[in-house]
């Protein structure tokens, strides 16, 4: 089979076969090669060329230039996770090219980090506020737990029908409840919580 020959406008002047290199119509990324038969007066298939692509290079995709005249390397971070500098939220890269200008591949260390222009720094005020709020929520959960555990004993106490054993347990849990209420949560996250009584409601 003859080899196809082309004029300056890439129109075949000699019919034959030729190896073409196909690229994506949108991203211009190299896809595959194929052998095509080209008749006289016919051009190459759409989104293809006859010049050999560049060698594979890690971290880059091989693409046609914007004017489709040559091959070039384009940064390829697809699948990687970057983080928005505005709020630290993760974004998975899905397109060719450099990282989005408002992002960084460096992950924030805490949910309270803010971007200072060069790196993440922890917003100590926001973190302290969140730590105190978390401690307050924990205290409410502990107090609710005490109320659940002691509810039957308190009813029995009001009815005058509580055993000495249960009265001792109730006393221990109520003392524990008072200690929980007295905890200074302003030192969060360094809060020392009182130890729960070992006795549990049956």
C-alpha positions in Angstrom: 0.0 0.0 0.0 1.3 3.4 -1.0 2.0 6.1 1.6 -0.2 9.1 1.4 1.4 12.4 0.5 0.0 15.9 1.3 0.4 19.4 0.1 1.0 22.4 2.4 -2.6 22.6 3.2 -2.6 18.9 4.4 -4.7 17.7 1.5 -3.7 14.4 0.0 -2.0 14.6 -3.4 -1.1 10.9 -3.4 -3.6 8.4 -2.1 -2.4 5.9 0.5 -2.2 5.0 4.1 -0.6 7.1 6.8 -0.3 6.9 10.6 -2.3 9.6 12.3 -2.3 10.7 15.9 -5.7 11.5 17.4 -6.4 14.1 20.1 -9.4 15.1 22.1 -11.5 17.8 20.4 -12.0 19.7 23.7 -8.8 19.3 25.7 -6.6 18.6 22.7 -5.0 15.8 24.7 -3.4 13.0 22.8 -5.6 9.9 22.7 -4.3 7.2 20.3 -2.7 6.5 16.9 -4.3 4.7 13.9 -3.5 3.9 10.3 -5.9 5.6 7.9 -6.4 5.4 4.2 -6.6 8.9 2.6 -7.8 9.4 -0.9 -6.6 12.2 -3.2 -8.2 15.5 -2.4 -9.1 14.5 1.2 -7.6 15.8 4.4 -6.8 14.1 7.7 -9.6 12.9 10.0 -10.9 15.5 12.4 -8.8 16.0 15.5 -5.7 14.3 14.2 -2.3 15.1 12.9 0.7 13.2 11.4 3.5 14.6 13.6 4.6 12.2 16.4 3.6 13.1 19.9 6.1 14.0 22.6 7.5 11.4 24.9 5.4 10.6 28.1 6.4 12.8 31.0 5.2 12.3 34.6 2.8 15.0 35.8 2.0 16.2 32.4 -0.4 15.4 29.6 0.6 15.6 25.9 -1.7 18.0 24.1 -1.9 20.0 20.8 -1.2 23.7 21.2 -4.1 26.1 21.0 -3.5 26.7 17.3 -3.2 22.9 16.7 0.3 23.4 15.1 2.4 21.3 17.5 2.5 19.1 20.6 3.1 20.6 24.1 3.2 19.5 27.7 0.3 20.6 29.9 0.3 20.1 33.7 -1.9 17.2 34.7 -3.2 17.2 38.3 -6.4 15.4 37.6 -7.5 13.3 40.6 -5.5 15.3 43.1 -7.1 17.2 45.9 -6.4 20.8 46.5 -7.9 23.2 49.1 -9.6 26.5 48.5 -7.7 29.3 50.2 -11.0 31.1 50.9 -12.4 28.4 53.2 -10.1 25.4 53.2 -12.7 23.2 51.5 -11.2 20.3 49.4 -11.7 20.2 45.6 -10.7 17.3 43.4 -9.0 18.5 40.2 -10.9 17.3 37.1 -9.3 19.4 34.3 -5.9 19.8 32.7 -3.7 22.7 33.6 -2.2 24.3 36.7 -3.9 24.4 40.1 -6.8 26.8 40.3 -5.3 30.2 41.4 -7.5 30.3 44.5 -6.3 26.9 45.7 -3.3 25.1 47.2 -2.3 21.4 47.4 -1.3 22.0 51.1 -4.1 20.8 53.4 -5.1 22.9 56.4 -4.2 21.3 59.7 -7.4 22.2 61.5 -10.9 23.3 60.6 -10.0 26.7 61.9 -7.0 27.4 59.6 -7.0 30.5 57.4 -4.7 31.2 54.5 -2.3 34.1 55.3 -1.1 34.5 51.7 1.7 31.9 52.0 0.5 29.2 54.3 -2.3 28.0 56.6 -2.4 29.5 60.1 -4.8 28.5 62.8 -7.4 31.1 63.8 -6.9 30.8 67.5 -9.9 32.9 68.4 -12.2 30.7 66.3 -10.7 27.6 67.6 -11.0 28.7 71.2 -14.7 29.6 70.7 -15.3 26.2 69.1 -13.5 24.4 71.9 -15.6 26.1 74.5 -18.8 25.4 72.6 -17.8 21.7 72.3 -17.1 21.6 76.1 -20.5 23.2 76.8 -22.2 20.6 74.7 -20.3 17.8 76.4 -21.4 19.1 79.8 -25.0 19.1 78.7 -24.7 15.5 77.5 -23.1 14.4 80.8 -25.9 16.2 82.8 -28.5 14.5 80.7 -26.9 11.2 81.3 -27.0 11.7 85.0 -30.7 12.5 84.8 -31.4 9.4 82.8 -29.4 7.2 85.2 -30.9 8.6 88.4 -34.6 9.1 87.3 -35.9 5.9 88.9 -34.0 6.5 92.1 -35.3 10.0 92.4 -38.9 8.8 92.0 -38.3 6.1 94.6 -36.8 8.7 96.9 -39.9 11.0 96.6 -42.2 8.0 97.3 -40.1 7.0 100.3 -39.5 3.7 98.8 -35.7 3.7 98.0 -33.2 1.2 99.3 -30.1 2.2 101.1 -28.0 0.9 98.3 -29.9 3.0 95.7 -29.8 6.0 97.9 -26.0 5.7 98.1 -25.8 5.4 94.3 -28.1 8.4 93.9 -26.1 10.5 96.3 -22.9 9.6 94.4 -24.4 10.6 91.0 -25.9 13.8 92.3 -22.5 14.7 93.7 -21.0 13.9 90.3 -23.6 16.1 88.7 -22.6 19.0 90.9 -19.0 18.5 90.0 -19.9 18.6 86.3 -21.8 21.8 86.7 -18.8 23.4 88.4 -16.3 22.5 85.7 -14.6 25.6 84.2 -15.0 25.1 80.5 -13.3 28.4 79.7 -10.0 26.5 79.7 -11.2 24.3 76.8 -9.9 22.2 75.2 -7.9 21.5 78.4 -10.8 20.6 80.6 -10.6 18.1 83.4 -13.9 16.3 83.8 -14.9 14.5 87.0 -14.8 10.8 87.1 -18.2 9.1 86.9 -19.4 6.9 89.8 -18.8 3.3 89.1 -22.3 2.3 90.3 -24.8 2.2 87.4 -28.5 1.9 87.4 -29.7 -1.6 87.0 
